[in-house]
Amino acid sequence: MREAKHDNQIAIRGCVIRFDQRDAAGNTKPYIHANKSHICVGPTHLEVEDDGDLVVYDNTVGPIVSVAVSPDETMTANGLSCGASGGSGKTTIRCYDRDGNRIAADSPEMYAPLSNLWLTWFTWQDA
């Protein structure tokens, strides 16, 4: 437990994962979306594991204070919600439909034009 103080050593990271590309087989290809309007701080790359989990990697070390996964209005309208596990160096994200069924990150159900998953991490940085 730590006291909330103005000089705490907390690093803030954030990134957008987009789901608007498909491969030749019609599967969704999630990717880190970064441009002049979307800055990605921290994550270096991602992959979809064989079980369908989305894994986001970065070079951050230190205990996780908080991690948030926020589906945008497109994903929400399509009944998708996602949650995270981990947060320092590797974050695993798992998504579900409105009936509680697990949805693989690369499944066709995840695809939608301009569909975004917003990620935010707060990590403790020991001096």
C-alpha positions as CSV (number, residue, x, y, z in Angstrom):
1,M,0.0,0.0,0.0
2,R,1.2,3.5,-0.9
3,E,0.0,6.9,0.2
4,A,-1.4,9.1,-2.6
5,K,1.1,11.9,-2.9
6,H,1.8,14.5,-5.6
7,D,5.4,13.3,-6.0
8,N,4.7,9.6,-6.5
9,Q,6.8,7.9,-9.1
10,I,4.1,6.9,-11.5
11,A,4.6,6.4,-15.3
12,I,1.5,6.7,-17.5
13,R,1.3,4.7,-20.7
14,G,-1.4,4.5,-23.3
15,C,-2.1,3.2,-26.8
16,V,-4.9,2.5,-29.3
17,I,-5.4,-0.9,-30.8
18,R,-7.4,-0.8,-34.1
19,F,-9.5,-3.7,-35.6
20,D,-10.2,-2.5,-39.1
21,Q,-7.9,-4.7,-41.2
22,R,-8.4,-8.3,-42.4
23,D,-6.2,-11.0,-43.7
24,A,-6.9,-13.0,-46.9
25,A,-8.9,-15.5,-44.9
26,G,-11.2,-12.8,-43.5
27,N,-9.7,-12.8,-40.0
28,T,-9.2,-9.5,-38.2
29,K,-5.7,-8.2,-37.9
30,P,-5.4,-6.0,-34.8
31,Y,-2.5,-3.5,-34.8
32,I,-1.1,-0.6,-32.8
33,H,-2.7,2.5,-34.3
34,A,-0.3,5.5,-34.1
35,N,-0.2,8.7,-36.2
36,K,-0.4,12.5,-35.8
37,S,-3.7,12.1,-34.0
38,H,-3.0,9.0,-32.0
39,I,0.2,8.7,-29.9
40,C,1.3,5.4,-28.5
41,V,3.4,5.6,-25.4
42,G,5.0,2.4,-24.1
43,P,3.8,-0.6,-26.2
44,T,6.3,-1.9,-28.8
45,H,4.3,-4.7,-30.5
46,L,1.4,-7.1,-30.1
47,E,0.3,-10.6,-31.1
48,V,-2.7,-12.8,-31.0
49,E,-2.0,-16.0,-29.2
50,D,-3.4,-19.4,-30.4
51,D,-6.2,-19.2,-27.8
52,G,-7.3,-15.8,-29.2
53,D,-6.0,-13.6,-26.5
54,L,-4.5,-10.3,-27.6
55,V,-1.0,-9.7,-26.0
56,V,0.5,-6.2,-25.9
57,Y,4.3,-6.0,-25.1
58,D,6.3,-3.1,-23.9
59,N,9.7,-2.5,-22.2
60,T,8.2,-1.0,-19.0
61,V,9.3,-2.5,-15.7
62,G,7.8,-1.9,-12.2
63,P,4.6,-2.9,-10.4
64,I,1.3,-2.1,-12.1
65,V,-0.8,0.4,-10.3
66,S,-3.8,0.3,-12.6
67,V,-4.7,-0.9,-16.2
68,A,-7.8,0.1,-18.1
69,V,-9.2,-1.3,-21.3
70,S,-11.9,0.9,-23.0
71,P,-13.7,-0.3,-26.1
72,D,-14.8,2.6,-28.2
73,E,-18.4,3.3,-29.3
74,T,-18.1,1.0,-32.4
75,M,-17.0,-2.0,-30.3
76,T,-19.6,-1.2,-27.6
77,A,-22.4,-0.9,-30.2
78,N,-21.3,-4.4,-31.4
79,G,-21.7,-5.7,-27.9
80,L,-18.0,-6.3,-27.3
81,S,-16.2,-5.7,-24.0
82,C,-12.6,-6.5,-23.0
83,G,-10.5,-6.9,-19.9
84,A,-6.8,-7.0,-19.1
85,S,-4.4,-9.1,-17.0
86,G,-0.8,-8.2,-16.3
87,G,0.5,-4.8,-17.2
88,S,4.3,-4.6,-16.7
89,G,6.1,-5.8,-19.9
90,K,3.2,-7.9,-21.0
91,T,-0.6,-7.3,-20.9
92,T,-3.0,-10.0,-22.0
93,I,-6.4,-8.8,-23.2
94,R,-9.5,-11.0,-23.5
95,C,-12.7,-10.0,-25.2
96,Y,-16.4,-11.1,-24.9
97,D,-19.7,-10.6,-26.6
98,R,-22.8,-9.3,-24.8
99,D,-23.8,-12.9,-24.0
100,G,-20.5,-13.6,-22.2
101,N,-19.0,-15.7,-25.0
102,R,-15.2,-15.3,-25.5
103,I,-14.3,-13.7,-28.8
104,A,-10.8,-14.2,-30.2
105,A,-9.0,-10.9,-31.0
106,D,-8.5,-12.0,-34.6
107,S,-12.0,-13.3,-35.2
108,P,-14.2,-11.7,-37.8
109,E,-16.5,-10.5,-35.0
110,M,-13.8,-8.1,-33.9
111,Y,-13.6,-6.3,-37.3
112,A,-15.3,-3.0,-37.8
113,P,-14.2,0.2,-39.7
114,L,-12.3,2.5,-37.3
115,S,-12.9,0.2,-34.4
116,N,-10.6,1.0,-31.5
117,L,-9.6,-0.4,-28.1
118,W,-8.1,2.2,-25.9
119,L,-5.5,1.0,-23.4
120,T,-4.1,2.9,-20.3
121,W,-1.5,1.8,-17.8
122,F,-0.2,3.4,-14.6
123,T,3.1,1.8,-13.4
124,W,5.0,2.5,-10.2
125,Q,8.6,3.5,-11.0
126,D,11.0,3.0,-8.1
127,A,13.7,5.7,-8.0
